[in-house]
Amino acid sequence: MLFSLSKIRAQEPKKQGKDSIFIHQIEKKKEPIKILHAEPLYIDLIRDLGARKGEKEWNIGFGITDRNKYDAYEALVEYEWAPLDRLGLEVELPFSIYPSSQNGNAPASNLNSLKLAGQYSFFVSEKSNTSMAIGYIHEFEMTEFTNYGKERLFTGNIYNPFYIVAKRWGQNLHTLLYTGPQFIHHFSNGTINTDWQINSNIHYMISGTRNFIGVEFNKNVGRHYFDMTIRPQMRVGIADNLLIGIVAGIPVSRENERLSTFLRLIYEPGH
């Protein structure tokens, strides 16, 4: 009996060590302090919260949305890196492609914008497993492919400051809030439209891995409207430096769109 009890007690530290192995690898690797947080897959961060100098990542994404009368295909290529501790920068090229429609009124395909962004983690607390960051995204909106050479290439600007707060509860449960205003400046008539993005997230990360399941609540709030899309998702590690994210989109209101899907391939060179 005493032998059995001592054997069980000896196994407990091993199990606890296995559960926290990945957290230990990320947070205790080197200075400065960095807290492991689950990053949403659709509205992703510019770089990990508490990023360390030299980190870098390539993302390739592809999605399909049913917009009632036609299908919209989206694709993106982005590169993000940390030139300094806690500072992340990003360059992204997002595309919209409309191959067909039922009544011929689908928009023209285009490179939506040249997107530049920066993010700085100003608060990282090991005691509370909490990180906070501020950032800014600037988009140079671009005209449709069919108008190249006929009209001005850039049609407007989008100014988007944002704030992020994330907390890990224990070892597995992660929550994150990403929010900020969006000012859309149209060159054609000089008007500026304003709305707010409020993106809340909850994820459960599998012990000892970077795999997780979770959900994003992407909310867009304007003066006379409120849109929300619920995005259940999962991330799976294919190799040490390669992950794939799978996202489904379920709009609360189906006036403008129905279901959607999105895939994100994440490659970390030198990881």
N, C-alpha and C positions, 0 to 999 in steps of 0.2 A: 504493500500500500504506500509506504513512504517513498519507495523507488518510483512508483507511478506518478505521485505528486511532483517529485523533483524533476521528472522527465517533462511533464507538462509545463512547469515553470520555466524550464530551460528553453522550451520552444517559443514561448511568448515573445521574448525580445527579438528573436529571428523574424517572426511574423510582422512585428511592428517596424523592424528595419526594412523589410521588403516593401511594406506599404508606403514608406516615406522615401524610398531610394531616389526617385526622380526629383522630388522636391529638394532633397539634399544636394543633388548634382547641380541643379540650377542655382539655388540660393547660396550655397557655401563654396562655390567654385572659386570665386575671387571677389575682391572689392570692385566697385561699390556694392552695397546691399541691393539685391533684386528679389522681389517676391514673385513666385509663379502664379500667373493668372491665366484662365482660359480665355482665348481671344475669339470674339464672334467671327463667323465665316462670311456673312453677307456684307454688313457694314464693318469692315475690319479696321484695325488700328494702323497707324502710320508705322509703328514699330512696337515691340514689346514694351510694356510699362517698366520703367527702370532700366532701359536698354544700356548695354555696355559697349564701349567703343570697339569698333571692328565687326560688330554683328551685321549680317546682311541677309537678304531673302529675295527670291524671285517668286512671283505669283502669276499663274495663268488661270483665267476663269472663263466659263462658258455657261450660258443660261437660256432658257426658253420660257416665254410668257404668253399665255392665251389672252389676247385682248379683244375677245368677243368676235370681231369681224376680221381679224387677221392675227397672225402669230408674229411676235417680236423676238428676235434672237439677240442676245447680248454677249459680248466677249470683252476681255480686258487683259492687258499685260502691264504688270507693275514691278518696279524694283524699289526696295526700301533698304536703308542702311543707317548705321549709327556712326557719324564722324567723331562724336564726343560722347562721354558717359551721359546717359539719360536723355540724349537728344536723338530723335529719329527724323529722317528725311525720306521723301517718297516722290517718285515720278510715275504717273499712270497714264495709259492710253485706253480709254473706254470706247467701245464700238457698239453701234446699234444697226442691225441688219434686218430688213423687211423683204423677204423673198417673194411673197405673194399675199393676196387678200381675196376675200369672197366678192367684194364689190369694187375693187380697184382703187380704194381710197387710203391705202396704207401710206405712211410717210416714206420719204426717200431715205435710203441707207446713208450712214455717215459715221465719221470719227467724231464722237460727241464733243470732245474737248481735249486740250492738253492740261493735265491736272498735276499741280505741284503742291506739296504739303510738308509741314513740319510739326513736330510734337515734342514737348519737353515735360518730363516727369519731375515735378517740383516737390513731391512728397512721397516717400517710401518708408513705411513703418513695419519693421520686423515684428514688433510687439503685437500690433493689431492686424497683421497680414493685410495691410491696406496700402494702395497706391493711388495717387492722383496726378493728373496731367492736364495741361492746356495745349492747344494747338491751333493751326490755321491751315485751311485749304483754299487754294485759289485755282479756279478753272477758267481757261480761255476757251469759250464756246466756239464751235466751228460749224461752217455751213455744210450742206449735204454734198456728197460726192458729185452729183450731177451739176452742181453750181460752181465747181472748181474752174477758175479762169473767167467766170461770168460775173460773179459777185465778190464782195470782200470775203476773205478767208475766215476771219474771226467776226462773229456776230454778237458777242456779248461777254460779260464777265460774271462769275459767281464768287461772292466773298463769303467764306464760311468759317468763322471762329468757333471753337468747340471746347468743351470741358469733359473730362473723364474721371470717374471714381470707380475703383474696383476693390472688392474684398473677397478673400478666401476664408470660408468658414470650416475650420478643421483642416483636413487634408484633401478632401474630395469635392466639396461644394463651392462653386464660384458664382459670384454675382458681379454685374458691371452695368454702369449707366454712362451713356455717351449722348451728349446733348449740346445744342447750339443753334443760333439763328442762321438763316441762309438768305443772302441778299442777291437777287438775280437782276442784273443790269442789262437791258436790251439796247443795243446800239441803234436799231432801226427807228425807235421812237423816243429813246432816252428815258423810258420808265424803269423803275426799280420795284420789283415785287419782293415781299418778305414773307418767309414762313419759318417755322421752327421744326427741327428734327429732334425727336426724343426717342432714343433707342435703349431699351432695357433688356437685360440678358440674364439667364441663369443656366449653368452648366454643371454636369457631374463628370469629373475626370476619373478614369479607371486607375486604381492604385498602381504605382510603379511604371506608368506609361504616359504618353501624351495623347492617348485616345480619349475622346469624351462624347457625351450625348447632351443635348440641351435645346434651348429655344431662344430665338430673338423676337422681340416685339418692336417692330419698326413703325414709328408713329410720325406722321407729317401733319402739322397743325398750321392752318392759315386763318385769315380773318373770317372766312365764311365756310370753312370746311375742316374736316378731321378724317384722315385716312389712316388705317392701321393694317399691316400685314403681319401675320404670325408665321414664323419661319423655324419649324423644327429642323434639327440638324445633327450631324455626327462627323467626327474627325477620326481618321484611322492612319496610323503610321505604317507606311509601306517599307521604309528603310530608315536608318538612323537620321538621314538628312532629307527625307522625302515623305510628305504627308498628303492625303487627299481629304477634302471636305465635301460633304454632300448635304444640300439644303433643299427643302421644299417650301413653297410660298403659298399661304392661304389668306387671301384678302378678306377682311371683315365685310366690306362692301364690294359687290361684284358688278357695279355699274360700268367700270372702265376696264377691268381685267378679271380673269378667273385664276386658275391654279398656275403655278410656275415651278420650275426646277432650276437649280444652279449647282455647278461643280467648281471647286477651286483646288488647283494643284499647287502645292507649296514646296519649294526647293530651297534649302539652306546651304549654300556652298561653304565648304570649310567647317561645317558643324562637327 
